Amino acid sequence: MDIDYWRNRIDELDERLVELLNERAKAALAIGRVKRGMQTPIYDPDRERQVLEHVMSHGNGPLSDAAIRRLFERIIDENRRLEREHVGETTDNDAPSEVASRRDGN
């Protein structure tokens, strides 16, 4: 198999990833609406820890646990931003971007 085959394969996988990421975002928006009804904050560090532990437990390489963690931290950050945007929550109870905090050394 040549490079064109593998590039086409990556394109196909990327398309599936985008579809799945959008499905996940829709689920996050639904959760945001529920949280709004319950008057609970968008940011839930315990749940985010559970999500990260869950996805890392399903890795079987070649991505390391650390790589999976970094990818999902970014996905979670974007979903949290989307929830806030659509739910309209801007309380001080929510943490700033976790990725940005780690990048800044905090």
Buried (B, 14 or more C-beta within 10 A) or exposed (E): EEEEEEEEEEEEEEEEEEEEEEEBBEEBBEBBEEBBEEEEBBBBEEEBEEBBEEBBEEBEEEEEBEEBBBEBBEBBBBBBEBBBEBBEBEEEEBBEBBBEEEEEEE
